[in-house]
Amino acid sequence: MSFALIQKVNDEQKKPAVVDVRSGDTVRVHQKIKEGNKERVQVFEGVVIRTDNKKSHTSRITVRKVASGVGVEKSFLLHSPLVEKIEVTRRSKVRRNFLSFLRNRSGKSARLSAKNFDREAVNKLPEAEAPKEETSETPAEK
């Protein structure tokens, strides 16, 4: 009984729809940053080297990029209210979930071979768009 209650609370914390992100994807993560009383959106673009707990409300991705010759990794909780949106820009062929070997590589050896995918279909959030259509129809009825 308590497990069902915990599950219900966890499901309420989830966003209605998130993008299907996999290891090897190159993504752009739009994150809200608070500076004093101002708020802005910062974009972090890099390769997803790890995905964790995909079905859970604590699902997380680790994104890696090289900035000024230094490798930078950031973890993002997919269902966090601070993560505004995630765009998949490139999908690569990988054989494993945790791409830790990319940390030791640089230059050409760090490249992943791209594979074709439908970019619009992957980045489209079907459940998130349905309520927007309903709100646009209600003013027409008035």
N, C-alpha and C positions, 0 to 999 in steps of 0.2 A: 504494500500500500504506500509506504513512504517512497519507494522507488518511482512509482507513478507520479507522485507529487513533485519529486525532484525533476523528473523528465518534463513535466508540464512547465515548470519554472524555467528550465533550460531552453525549451522550445520558444517560450515567449521572448527570450533574449536574442533569438536568431533574427536575421534580416529575412524578408520574404523571399528574396532571390539573390544569389551571388553567382559570379562568373565561374565556370568550370576551369580552374587553373591547375595545371599539371607541372611536374618537374620538367625542366628543359624549355619552358615557355619564356619568352622575353615579354615582360609586362611593364605597364606604366601604372604605378599606384598613386592615386590622388589622395593626399592625407591632409586633414585639417591641423594647422599649427596655431597655437595661441601665443601671442606675444603681448604681454601686458593686458590691455583691454581690447586689443585688435585680434582679428582672426583672419588667417589667409590659408590658401591651399597650396601645398608643396607637392611637386611631382617627383617621384623616385623611379627611375627606369633601370631595369637590370634583368638578370636571368634568375628564374626560380630554381634554387638548388635543393629545396626541401619542401614537402607538404606534410602536414600532420593533422590527424583527427578530422578527416574530411567531412564526415557526417555529423560531427558534434558542434555545439555552439562555441567551442574553443578551437575551431579549425584555424590553422596558422600556416602561413607560407614564409619562407626565408628567401629574400631576394638579395642577389650579389651584383655589384657593379664595380668597375675600376675607375676611380676618380683621382686624377693627377698622379697616376702611377701607384696608387694605394688601393688595395681591395677593401670595399666597404660592404658590410652585410647588415640588413635590417630585417627584423621579423615583424609581420603584420598579422593581427587577428582579423580574419575575414568578416566577422560579424560585429566588429567594433564600430561604434558611431563615429569615431575619428577617421575611419577609412571611408572616403566619400565614394570612390569608384575605382575599379580595376579594369584596365584594358589589356587584352592579349594582342601584342603586335606581331609576334612571330612564334611559331611552334616548331620544335626540333625533335628529331628522333633520338630517344634515349632508352636505355635498357633497365634503368634502376630509378628508385625514388629519391635517394639521397646522393647528390652529385658532389660529394666532398672532394673528389679528385680535381675539380676545377680550381681549388685553392692553390694547388701546387703548380699550376700551369699558367703560362702567359703567352701572348701573341697568337700565332696560328694554331698551336696545339690546344688552346683554350676554346677554339671554335666548335660549335655543335652544328651538325648538318641539318638544314631546314627541311621541313616537309610541307606539302601543300595542305591548306585548311581554309575553311570558309570563315573569314575574319568577322563579317557582319553577324553571322549566325552564332558564333561563339560569344561575342560581346553583347548580344541582345539579351535583355532580362525579360522573359515573357510574363512572369507574375507581377513584376514591378510596373509594367506598362498598362495592365488591365485597369487598375484603379484610376489612372490618369484619364483614360477614355470615359469612365463613368462620370468624373467630375466635369469634363467638358460637355457632356450631354445634359447635365442638370441645368445649366444656365439657359440652354436652348428651350427647355420645357417651360421655363418661367416666363 
